[in-house]
Amino acid sequence: MTTPLAILVGTALQGSFHDTKAVDGLKAFAAGTFIYVGLIEILMKELTGEGAQEGGMQLKTLCLVLGYGLMAMLAIWV
């Protein structure tokens, strides 16, 4: 229920705010949330405990660095 409600509120407010400090702050907060979830919740489980035994540590680290590099390049072009 939260996601559809947030989509409706975001769509309704989209026309009201154009490139303001509040919008920039919310975008930064959203990006930080994705980074936190990716690093703390997912990556830690993959590199320690159960996930560490399933695959090679070097391959997972390479994929992590490659993913961040590709997203950084994408951010430059967009």
PyMOL Python script that loads the backbone (N, CA, C, O; Angstrom):
from pymol import cmd

cmd.read_pdbstr("""\
ATOM      1  N   MET A   1       0.826  -1.203   0.000  1.00  0.00           N
ATOM      2  CA  MET A   1       0.000   0.000   0.000  1.00  0.00           C
ATOM      3  C   MET A   1       0.867   1.263   0.000  1.00  0.00           C
ATOM      4  O   MET A   1       0.466   2.294  -0.541  1.00  0.00           O
ATOM      5  N   THR A   2       2.053   1.182   0.606  1.00  0.00           N
ATOM      6  CA  THR A   2       2.917   2.353   0.703  1.00  0.00           C
ATOM      7  C   THR A   2       3.437   2.797  -0.661  1.00  0.00           C
ATOM      8  O   THR A   2       3.451   3.991  -0.962  1.00  0.00           O
ATOM      9  N   THR A   3       3.863   1.848  -1.480  1.00  0.00           N
ATOM     10  CA  THR A   3       4.434   2.211  -2.779  1.00  0.00           C
ATOM     11  C   THR A   3       3.416   2.889  -3.693  1.00  0.00           C
ATOM     12  O   THR A   3       3.726   3.950  -4.234  1.00  0.00           O
ATOM     13  N   PRO A   4       2.227   2.340  -3.895  1.00  0.00           N
ATOM     14  CA  PRO A   4       1.262   3.043  -4.750  1.00  0.00           C
ATOM     15  C   PRO A   4       0.889   4.424  -4.204  1.00  0.00           C
ATOM     16  O   PRO A   4       0.721   5.375  -4.967  1.00  0.00           O
ATOM     17  N   LEU A   5       0.762   4.525  -2.883  1.00  0.00           N
ATOM     18  CA  LEU A   5       0.441   5.813  -2.281  1.00  0.00           C
ATOM     19  C   LEU A   5       1.566   6.825  -2.516  1.00  0.00           C
ATOM     20  O   LEU A   5       1.301   7.985  -2.830  1.00  0.00           O
ATOM     21  N   ALA A   6       2.803   6.393  -2.367  1.00  0.00           N
ATOM     22  CA  ALA A   6       3.943   7.283  -2.602  1.00  0.00           C
ATOM     23  C   ALA A   6       4.016   7.699  -4.073  1.00  0.00           C
ATOM     24  O   ALA A   6       4.368   8.839  -4.375  1.00  0.00           O
ATOM     25  N   ILE A   7       3.692   6.797  -4.973  1.00  0.00           N
ATOM     26  CA  ILE A   7       3.690   7.133  -6.409  1.00  0.00           C
ATOM     27  C   ILE A   7       2.633   8.197  -6.698  1.00  0.00           C
ATOM     28  O   ILE A   7       2.893   9.153  -7.427  1.00  0.00           O
ATOM     29  N   LEU A   8       1.456   8.031  -6.130  1.00  0.00           N
ATOM     30  CA  LEU A   8       0.390   9.008  -6.342  1.00  0.00           C
ATOM     31  C   LEU A   8       0.762  10.376  -5.767  1.00  0.00           C
ATOM     32  O   LEU A   8       0.545  11.400  -6.415  1.00  0.00           O
ATOM     33  N   VAL A   9       1.315  10.395  -4.566  1.00  0.00           N
ATOM     34  CA  VAL A   9       1.717  11.666  -3.952  1.00  0.00           C
ATOM     35  C   VAL A   9       2.837  12.303  -4.758  1.00  0.00           C
ATOM     36  O   VAL A   9       2.805  13.506  -5.020  1.00  0.00           O
ATOM     37  N   GLY A  10       3.822  11.515  -5.151  1.00  0.00           N
ATOM     38  CA  GLY A  10       4.930  12.040  -5.948  1.00  0.00           C
ATOM     39  C   GLY A  10       4.481  12.590  -7.285  1.00  0.00           C
ATOM     40  O   GLY A  10       4.968  13.632  -7.724  1.00  0.00           O
ATOM     41  N   THR A  11       3.562  11.908  -7.933  1.00  0.00           N
ATOM     42  CA  THR A  11       3.035  12.377  -9.216  1.00  0.00           C
ATOM     43  C   THR A  11       2.245  13.667  -9.039  1.00  0.00           C
ATOM     44  O   THR A  11       2.346  14.576  -9.862  1.00  0.00           O
ATOM     45  N   ALA A  12       1.464  13.750  -7.976  1.00  0.00           N
ATOM     46  CA  ALA A  12       0.670  14.961  -7.726  1.00  0.00           C
ATOM     47  C   ALA A  12       1.564  16.162  -7.412  1.00  0.00           C
ATOM     48  O   ALA A  12       1.253  17.285  -7.808  1.00  0.00           O
ATOM     49  N   LEU A  13       2.655  15.934  -6.714  1.00  0.00           N
ATOM     50  CA  LEU A  13       3.539  17.038  -6.333  1.00  0.00           C
ATOM     51  C   LEU A  13       4.592  17.377  -7.380  1.00  0.00           C
ATOM     52  O   LEU A  13       5.272  18.398  -7.276  1.00  0.00           O
ATOM     53  N   GLN A  14       4.725  16.524  -8.383  1.00  0.00           N
ATOM     54  CA  GLN A  14       5.765  16.710  -9.384  1.00  0.00           C
ATOM     55  C   GLN A  14       5.664  18.059 -10.093  1.00  0.00           C
ATOM     56  O   GLN A  14       6.684  18.705 -10.332  1.00  0.00           O
ATOM     57  N   GLY A  15       4.485  18.481 -10.421  1.00  0.00           N
ATOM     58  CA  GLY A  15       4.309  19.748 -11.120  1.00  0.00           C
ATOM     59  C   GLY A  15       4.492  20.947 -10.214  1.00  0.00           C
ATOM     60  O   GLY A  15       4.734  22.053 -10.699  1.00  0.00           O
ATOM     61  N   SER A  16       4.383  20.756  -8.909  1.00  0.00           N
ATOM     62  CA  SER A  16       4.475  21.872  -7.967  1.00  0.00           C
ATOM     63  C   SER A  16       5.905  22.314  -7.702  1.00  0.00           C
ATOM     64  O   SER A  16       6.160  23.502  -7.502  1.00  0.00           O
ATOM     65  N   PHE A  17       6.822  21.389  -7.699  1.00  0.00           N
ATOM     66  CA  PHE A  17       8.211  21.699  -7.346  1.00  0.00           C
ATOM     67  C   PHE A  17       9.117  21.410  -8.531  1.00  0.00           C
ATOM     68  O   PHE A  17       9.145  20.291  -9.044  1.00  0.00           O
ATOM     69  N   HIS A  18       9.855  22.418  -8.961  1.00  0.00           N
ATOM     70  CA  HIS A  18      10.811  22.254 -10.054  1.00  0.00           C
ATOM     71  C   HIS A  18      12.196  22.597  -9.551  1.00  0.00           C
ATOM     72  O   HIS A  18      12.454  23.738  -9.168  1.00  0.00           O
ATOM     73  N   ASP A  19      13.076  21.640  -9.548  1.00  0.00           N
ATOM     74  CA  ASP A  19      14.490  21.841  -9.212  1.00  0.00           C
ATOM     75  C   ASP A  19      14.697  22.797  -8.041  1.00  0.00           C
ATOM     76  O   ASP A  19      15.438  23.773  -8.161  1.00  0.00           O
ATOM     77  N   THR A  20      14.070  22.533  -6.952  1.00  0.00           N
ATOM     78  CA  THR A  20      14.271  23.330  -5.754  1.00  0.00           C
ATOM     79  C   THR A  20      15.237  22.587  -4.833  1.00  0.00           C
ATOM     80  O   THR A  20      15.596  21.437  -5.089  1.00  0.00           O
ATOM     81  N   LYS A  21      15.644  23.246  -3.782  1.00  0.00           N
ATOM     82  CA  LYS A  21      16.548  22.626  -2.807  1.00  0.00           C
ATOM     83  C   LYS A  21      15.880  21.416  -2.157  1.00  0.00           C
ATOM     84  O   LYS A  21      16.548  20.431  -1.845  1.00  0.00           O
ATOM     85  N   ALA A  22      14.568  21.488  -1.951  1.00  0.00           N
ATOM     86  CA  ALA A  22      13.847  20.376  -1.343  1.00  0.00           C
ATOM     87  C   ALA A  22      13.890  19.145  -2.243  1.00  0.00           C
ATOM     88  O   ALA A  22      14.095  18.033  -1.759  1.00  0.00           O
ATOM     89  N   VAL A  23      13.700  19.330  -3.533  1.00  0.00           N
ATOM     90  CA  VAL A  23      13.736  18.220  -4.484  1.00  0.00           C
ATOM     91  C   VAL A  23      15.132  17.625  -4.527  1.00  0.00           C
ATOM     92  O   VAL A  23      15.291  16.404  -4.524  1.00  0.00           O
ATOM     93  N   ASP A  24      16.140  18.478  -4.566  1.00  0.00           N
ATOM     94  CA  ASP A  24      17.517  17.985  -4.572  1.00  0.00           C
ATOM     95  C   ASP A  24      17.824  17.211  -3.297  1.00  0.00           C
ATOM     96  O   ASP A  24      18.502  16.184  -3.343  1.00  0.00           O
ATOM     97  N   GLY A  25      17.341  17.687  -2.181  1.00  0.00           N
ATOM     98  CA  GLY A  25      17.553  16.992  -0.913  1.00  0.00           C
ATOM     99  C   GLY A  25      16.872  15.636  -0.877  1.00  0.00           C
ATOM    100  O   GLY A  25      17.441  14.665  -0.379  1.00  0.00           O
ATOM    101  N   LEU A  26      15.652  15.565  -1.406  1.00  0.00           N
ATOM    102  CA  LEU A  26      14.943  14.289  -1.444  1.00  0.00           C
ATOM    103  C   LEU A  26      15.609  13.293  -2.388  1.00  0.00           C
ATOM    104  O   LEU A  26      15.641  12.095  -2.109  1.00  0.00           O
ATOM    105  N   LYS A  27      16.140  13.786  -3.504  1.00  0.00           N
ATOM    106  CA  LYS A  27      16.869  12.903  -4.423  1.00  0.00           C
ATOM    107  C   LYS A  27      18.129  12.354  -3.762  1.00  0.00           C
ATOM    108  O   LYS A  27      18.446  11.174  -3.916  1.00  0.00           O
ATOM    109  N   ALA A  28      18.846  13.201  -3.028  1.00  0.00           N
ATOM    110  CA  ALA A  28      20.043  12.759  -2.325  1.00  0.00           C
ATOM    111  C   ALA A  28      19.688  11.739  -1.247  1.00  0.00           C
ATOM    112  O   ALA A  28      20.403  10.754  -1.061  1.00  0.00           O
ATOM    113  N   PHE A  29      18.584  11.974  -0.539  1.00  0.00           N
ATOM    114  CA  PHE A  29      18.136  11.034   0.488  1.00  0.00           C
ATOM    115  C   PHE A  29      17.788   9.685  -0.130  1.00  0.00           C
ATOM    116  O   PHE A  29      18.144   8.643   0.422  1.00  0.00           O
ATOM    117  N   ALA A  30      17.100   9.691  -1.264  1.00  0.00           N
ATOM    118  CA  ALA A  30      16.731   8.441  -1.934  1.00  0.00           C
ATOM    119  C   ALA A  30      17.975   7.691  -2.408  1.00  0.00           C
ATOM    120  O   ALA A  30      18.064   6.472  -2.256  1.00  0.00           O
ATOM    121  N   ALA A  31      18.930   8.415  -2.979  1.00  0.00           N
ATOM    122  CA  ALA A  31      20.164   7.776  -3.435  1.00  0.00           C
ATOM    123  C   ALA A  31      20.923   7.184  -2.256  1.00  0.00           C
ATOM    124  O   ALA A  31      21.455   6.078  -2.353  1.00  0.00           O
ATOM    125  N   GLY A  32      20.977   7.903  -1.153  1.00  0.00           N
ATOM    126  CA  GLY A  32      21.649   7.396   0.035  1.00  0.00           C
ATOM    127  C   GLY A  32      20.981   6.149   0.585  1.00  0.00           C
ATOM    128  O   GLY A  32      21.654   5.246   1.082  1.00  0.00           O
ATOM    129  N   THR A  33      19.664   6.097   0.497  1.00  0.00           N
ATOM    130  CA  THR A  33      18.935   4.920   0.969  1.00  0.00           C
ATOM    131  C   THR A  33      19.285   3.705   0.134  1.00  0.00           C
ATOM    132  O   THR A  33      19.493   2.622   0.680  1.00  0.00           O
ATOM    133  N   PHE A  34      19.354   3.865  -1.193  1.00  0.00           N
ATOM    134  CA  PHE A  34      19.724   2.745  -2.057  1.00  0.00           C
ATOM    135  C   PHE A  34      21.145   2.280  -1.773  1.00  0.00           C
ATOM    136  O   PHE A  34      21.407   1.078  -1.737  1.00  0.00           O
ATOM    137  N   ILE A  35      22.059   3.212  -1.572  1.00  0.00           N
ATOM    138  CA  ILE A  35      23.441   2.842  -1.276  1.00  0.00           C
ATOM    139  C   ILE A  35      23.510   2.101   0.057  1.00  0.00           C
ATOM    140  O   ILE A  35      24.202   1.088   0.168  1.00  0.00           O
ATOM    141  N   TYR A  36      22.804   2.596   1.059  1.00  0.00           N
ATOM    142  CA  TYR A  36      22.800   1.938   2.367  1.00  0.00           C
ATOM    143  C   TYR A  36      22.277   0.508   2.271  1.00  0.00           C
ATOM    144  O   TYR A  36      22.900  -0.424   2.779  1.00  0.00           O
ATOM    145  N   VAL A  37      21.142   0.343   1.621  1.00  0.00           N
ATOM    146  CA  VAL A  37      20.560  -0.995   1.507  1.00  0.00           C
ATOM    147  C   VAL A  37      21.500  -1.912   0.730  1.00  0.00           C
ATOM    148  O   VAL A  37      21.694  -3.071   1.098  1.00  0.00           O
ATOM    149  N   GLY A  38      22.079  -1.387  -0.341  1.00  0.00           N
ATOM    150  CA  GLY A  38      22.994  -2.203  -1.141  1.00  0.00           C
ATOM    151  C   GLY A  38      24.230  -2.619  -0.380  1.00  0.00           C
ATOM    152  O   GLY A  38      24.653  -3.772  -0.465  1.00  0.00           O
ATOM    153  N   LEU A  39      24.815  -1.700   0.363  1.00  0.00           N
ATOM    154  CA  LEU A  39      26.053  -2.017   1.069  1.00  0.00           C
ATOM    155  C   LEU A  39      25.816  -2.782   2.365  1.00  0.00           C
ATOM    156  O   LEU A  39      26.440  -3.817   2.598  1.00  0.00           O
ATOM    157  N   ILE A  40      24.938  -2.290   3.192  1.00  0.00           N
ATOM    158  CA  ILE A  40      24.778  -2.872   4.520  1.00  0.00           C
ATOM    159  C   ILE A  40      23.921  -4.130   4.507  1.00  0.00           C
ATOM    160  O   ILE A  40      24.312  -5.151   5.072  1.00  0.00           O
ATOM    161  N   GLU A  41      22.786  -4.067   3.884  1.00  0.00           N
ATOM    162  CA  GLU A  41      21.849  -5.184   3.960  1.00  0.00           C
ATOM    163  C   GLU A  41      22.219  -6.343   3.020  1.00  0.00           C
ATOM    164  O   GLU A  41      22.099  -7.507   3.401  1.00  0.00           O
ATOM    165  N   ILE A  42      22.657  -6.037   1.823  1.00  0.00           N
ATOM    166  CA  ILE A  42      22.885  -7.092   0.837  1.00  0.00           C
ATOM    167  C   ILE A  42      24.353  -7.505   0.776  1.00  0.00           C
ATOM    168  O   ILE A  42      24.668  -8.692   0.861  1.00  0.00           O
ATOM    169  N   LEU A  43      25.244  -6.537   0.629  1.00  0.00           N
ATOM    170  CA  LEU A  43      26.657  -6.847   0.445  1.00  0.00           C
ATOM    171  C   LEU A  43      27.260  -7.544   1.658  1.00  0.00           C
ATOM    172  O   LEU A  43      28.041  -8.483   1.509  1.00  0.00           O
ATOM    173  N   MET A  44      26.903  -7.092   2.855  1.00  0.00           N
ATOM    174  CA  MET A  44      27.455  -7.714   4.057  1.00  0.00           C
ATOM    175  C   MET A  44      27.047  -9.185   4.162  1.00  0.00           C
ATOM    176  O   MET A  44      27.842 -10.016   4.603  1.00  0.00           O
ATOM    177  N   LYS A  45      25.829  -9.509   3.766  1.00  0.00           N
ATOM    178  CA  LYS A  45      25.387 -10.904   3.796  1.00  0.00           C
ATOM    179  C   LYS A  45      26.100 -11.732   2.736  1.00  0.00           C
ATOM    180  O   LYS A  45      26.341 -12.923   2.934  1.00  0.00           O
ATOM    181  N   GLU A  46      26.438 -11.109   1.615  1.00  0.00           N
ATOM    182  CA  GLU A  46      27.112 -11.834   0.539  1.00  0.00           C
ATOM    183  C   GLU A  46      28.581 -12.084   0.855  1.00  0.00           C
ATOM    184  O   GLU A  46      29.114 -13.137   0.506  1.00  0.00           O
ATOM    185  N   LEU A  47      29.241 -11.138   1.507  1.00  0.00           N
ATOM    186  CA  LEU A  47      30.670 -11.269   1.767  1.00  0.00           C
ATOM    187  C   LEU A  47      30.982 -11.973   3.079  1.00  0.00           C
ATOM    188  O   LEU A  47      32.110 -12.426   3.278  1.00  0.00           O
ATOM    189  N   THR A  48      30.023 -12.074   3.967  1.00  0.00           N
ATOM    190  CA  THR A  48      30.223 -12.791   5.230  1.00  0.00           C
ATOM    191  C   THR A  48      29.097 -13.801   5.404  1.00  0.00           C
ATOM    192  O   THR A  48      27.998 -13.606   4.886  1.00  0.00           O
ATOM    193  N   GLY A  49      29.360 -14.839   6.105  1.00  0.00           N
ATOM    194  CA  GLY A  49      28.310 -15.811   6.397  1.00  0.00           C
ATOM    195  C   GLY A  49      27.980 -16.705   5.225  1.00  0.00           C
ATOM    196  O   GLY A  49      28.874 -17.208   4.545  1.00  0.00           O
ATOM    197  N   GLU A  50      26.682 -16.905   4.985  1.00  0.00           N
ATOM    198  CA  GLU A  50      26.212 -17.851   3.981  1.00  0.00           C
ATOM    199  C   GLU A  50      26.684 -17.521   2.567  1.00  0.00           C
ATOM    200  O   GLU A  50      27.120 -18.407   1.832  1.00  0.00           O
ATOM    201  N   GLY A  51      26.598 -16.250   2.190  1.00  0.00           N
ATOM    202  CA  GLY A  51      26.928 -15.857   0.822  1.00  0.00           C
ATOM    203  C   GLY A  51      28.391 -16.019   0.475  1.00  0.00           C
ATOM    204  O   GLY A  51      28.726 -16.209  -0.694  1.00  0.00           O
ATOM    205  N   ALA A  52      29.280 -15.949   1.470  1.00  0.00           N
ATOM    206  CA  ALA A  52      30.711 -16.038   1.210  1.00  0.00           C
ATOM    207  C   ALA A  52      31.113 -17.424   0.734  1.00  0.00           C
ATOM    208  O   ALA A  52      32.087 -17.557  -0.006  1.00  0.00           O
ATOM    209  N   GLN A  53      30.389 -18.457   1.140  1.00  0.00           N
ATOM    210  CA  GLN A  53      30.755 -19.809   0.753  1.00  0.00           C
ATOM    211  C   GLN A  53      30.223 -20.183  -0.621  1.00  0.00           C
ATOM    212  O   GLN A  53      30.717 -21.131  -1.232  1.00  0.00           O
ATOM    213  N   GLU A  54      29.231 -19.463  -1.117  1.00  0.00           N
ATOM    214  CA  GLU A  54      28.596 -19.843  -2.381  1.00  0.00           C
ATOM    215  C   GLU A  54      29.401 -19.418  -3.609  1.00  0.00           C
ATOM    216  O   GLU A  54      29.333 -20.087  -4.640  1.00  0.00           O
ATOM    217  N   GLY A  55      30.147 -18.344  -3.526  1.00  0.00           N
ATOM    218  CA  GLY A  55      30.875 -17.870  -4.691  1.00  0.00           C
ATOM    219  C   GLY A  55      32.217 -17.299  -4.293  1.00  0.00           C
ATOM    220  O   GLY A  55      32.485 -17.079  -3.112  1.00  0.00           O
ATOM    221  N   GLY A  56      33.068 -17.057  -5.293  1.00  0.00           N
ATOM    222  CA  GLY A  56      34.390 -16.526  -5.023  1.00  0.00           C
ATOM    223  C   GLY A  56      34.347 -15.071  -4.576  1.00  0.00           C
ATOM    224  O   GLY A  56      33.600 -14.261  -5.125  1.00  0.00           O
ATOM    225  N   MET A  57      35.147 -14.758  -3.586  1.00  0.00           N
ATOM    226  CA  MET A  57      35.214 -13.398  -3.061  1.00  0.00           C
ATOM    227  C   MET A  57      35.745 -12.427  -4.123  1.00  0.00           C
ATOM    228  O   MET A  57      35.285 -11.288  -4.208  1.00  0.00           O
ATOM    229  N   GLN A  58      36.707 -12.877  -4.927  1.00  0.00           N
ATOM    230  CA  GLN A  58      37.276 -11.995  -5.961  1.00  0.00           C
ATOM    231  C   GLN A  58      36.230 -11.641  -7.023  1.00  0.00           C
ATOM    232  O   GLN A  58      36.155 -10.495  -7.466  1.00  0.00           O
ATOM    233  N   LEU A  59      35.438 -12.608  -7.420  1.00  0.00           N
ATOM    234  CA  LEU A  59      34.415 -12.363  -8.433  1.00  0.00           C
ATOM    235  C   LEU A  59      33.360 -11.394  -7.919  1.00  0.00           C
ATOM    236  O   LEU A  59      32.935 -10.494  -8.644  1.00  0.00           O
ATOM    237  N   LYS A  60      32.937 -11.572  -6.676  1.00  0.00           N
ATOM    238  CA  LYS A  60      31.935 -10.678  -6.096  1.00  0.00           C
ATOM    239  C   LYS A  60      32.477  -9.263  -5.948  1.00  0.00           C
ATOM    240  O   LYS A  60      31.759  -8.293  -6.191  1.00  0.00           O
ATOM    241  N   THR A  61      33.742  -9.140  -5.550  1.00  0.00           N
ATOM    242  CA  THR A  61      34.360  -7.817  -5.429  1.00  0.00           C
ATOM    243  C   THR A  61      34.494  -7.156  -6.795  1.00  0.00           C
ATOM    244  O   THR A  61      34.252  -5.957  -6.928  1.00  0.00           O
ATOM    245  N   LEU A  62      34.874  -7.921  -7.804  1.00  0.00           N
ATOM    246  CA  LEU A  62      34.980  -7.394  -9.166  1.00  0.00           C
ATOM    247  C   LEU A  62      33.626  -6.909  -9.667  1.00  0.00           C
ATOM    248  O   LEU A  62      33.535  -5.842 -10.274  1.00  0.00           O
ATOM    249  N   CYS A  63      32.587  -7.676  -9.421  1.00  0.00           N
ATOM    250  CA  CYS A  63      31.235  -7.272  -9.841  1.00  0.00           C
ATOM    251  C   CYS A  63      30.791  -6.008  -9.114  1.00  0.00           C
ATOM    252  O   CYS A  63      30.139  -5.150  -9.708  1.00  0.00           O
ATOM    253  N   LEU A  64      31.136  -5.885  -7.841  1.00  0.00           N
ATOM    254  CA  LEU A  64      30.800  -4.692  -7.072  1.00  0.00           C
ATOM    255  C   LEU A  64      31.477  -3.457  -7.667  1.00  0.00           C
ATOM    256  O   LEU A  64      30.825  -2.439  -7.898  1.00  0.00           O
ATOM    257  N   VAL A  65      32.781  -3.550  -7.912  1.00  0.00           N
ATOM    258  CA  VAL A  65      33.518  -2.414  -8.467  1.00  0.00           C
ATOM    259  C   VAL A  65      33.031  -2.093  -9.873  1.00  0.00           C
ATOM    260  O   VAL A  65      32.889  -0.920 -10.219  1.00  0.00           O
ATOM    261  N   LEU A  66      32.778  -3.094 -10.677  1.00  0.00           N
ATOM    262  CA  LEU A  66      32.279  -2.888 -12.040  1.00  0.00           C
ATOM    263  C   LEU A  66      30.906  -2.219 -12.021  1.00  0.00           C
ATOM    264  O   LEU A  66      30.645  -1.310 -12.810  1.00  0.00           O
ATOM    265  N   GLY A  67      30.037  -2.662 -11.132  1.00  0.00           N
ATOM    266  CA  GLY A  67      28.706  -2.066 -11.027  1.00  0.00           C
ATOM    267  C   GLY A  67      28.759  -0.606 -10.633  1.00  0.00           C
ATOM    268  O   GLY A  67      28.082   0.226 -11.237  1.00  0.00           O
ATOM    269  N   TYR A  68      29.563  -0.281  -9.616  1.00  0.00           N
ATOM    270  CA  TYR A  68      29.694   1.114  -9.207  1.00  0.00           C
ATOM    271  C   TYR A  68      30.316   1.962 -10.310  1.00  0.00           C
ATOM    272  O   TYR A  68      29.919   3.109 -10.513  1.00  0.00           O
ATOM    273  N   GLY A  69      31.288   1.401 -11.020  1.00  0.00           N
ATOM    274  CA  GLY A  69      31.912   2.136 -12.121  1.00  0.00           C
ATOM    275  C   GLY A  69      30.929   2.436 -13.245  1.00  0.00           C
ATOM    276  O   GLY A  69      30.900   3.545 -13.780  1.00  0.00           O
ATOM    277  N   LEU A  70      30.128   1.441 -13.597  1.00  0.00           N
ATOM    278  CA  LEU A  70      29.135   1.649 -14.658  1.00  0.00           C
ATOM    279  C   LEU A  70      28.067   2.659 -14.244  1.00  0.00           C
ATOM    280  O   LEU A  70      27.637   3.474 -15.060  1.00  0.00           O
ATOM    281  N   MET A  71      27.642   2.612 -12.999  1.00  0.00           N
ATOM    282  CA  MET A  71      26.647   3.581 -12.527  1.00  0.00           C
ATOM    283  C   MET A  71      27.238   4.992 -12.483  1.00  0.00           C
ATOM    284  O   MET A  71      26.532   5.963 -12.753  1.00  0.00           O
ATOM    285  N   ALA A  72      28.517   5.115 -12.149  1.00  0.00           N
ATOM    286  CA  ALA A  72      29.169   6.420 -12.165  1.00  0.00           C
ATOM    287  C   ALA A  72      29.251   6.978 -13.580  1.00  0.00           C
ATOM    288  O   ALA A  72      29.026   8.170 -13.794  1.00  0.00           O
ATOM    289  N   MET A  73      29.572   6.119 -14.545  1.00  0.00           N
ATOM    290  CA  MET A  73      29.611   6.564 -15.941  1.00  0.00           C
ATOM    291  C   MET A  73      28.219   6.974 -16.404  1.00  0.00           C
ATOM    292  O   MET A  73      28.072   7.969 -17.113  1.00  0.00           O
ATOM    293  N   LEU A  74      27.213   6.231 -16.018  1.00  0.00           N
ATOM    294  CA  LEU A  74      25.842   6.558 -16.376  1.00  0.00           C
ATOM    295  C   LEU A  74      25.427   7.909 -15.781  1.00  0.00           C
ATOM    296  O   LEU A  74      24.737   8.691 -16.434  1.00  0.00           O
ATOM    297  N   ALA A  75      25.844   8.174 -14.561  1.00  0.00           N
ATOM    298  CA  ALA A  75      25.503   9.452 -13.917  1.00  0.00           C
ATOM    299  C   ALA A  75      26.129  10.630 -14.653  1.00  0.00           C
ATOM    300  O   ALA A  75      25.545  11.712 -14.692  1.00  0.00           O
ATOM    301  N   ILE A  76      27.291  10.437 -15.227  1.00  0.00           N
ATOM    302  CA  ILE A  76      27.954  11.513 -15.978  1.00  0.00           C
ATOM    303  C   ILE A  76      27.171  11.807 -17.265  1.00  0.00           C
ATOM    304  O   ILE A  76      27.033  12.970 -17.645  1.00  0.00           O
ATOM    305  N   TRP A  77      26.668  10.787 -17.929  1.00  0.00           N
ATOM    306  CA  TRP A  77      25.990  10.973 -19.202  1.00  0.00           C
ATOM    307  C   TRP A  77      24.560  11.458 -19.063  1.00  0.00           C
ATOM    308  O   TRP A  77      24.015  12.027 -20.008  1.00  0.00           O
ATOM    309  N   VAL A  78      23.942  11.250 -17.923  1.00  0.00           N
ATOM    310  CA  VAL A  78      22.524  11.628 -17.771  1.00  0.00           C
ATOM    311  C   VAL A  78      22.375  12.992 -17.212  1.00  0.00           C
ATOM    312  O   VAL A  78      21.254  13.462 -17.021  1.00  0.00           O
TER     313      VAL A  78
END
""", "prot")
cmd.dss("prot")
cmd.show_as("cartoon", "prot")
cmd.util.cbc("prot")
cmd.orient("prot")
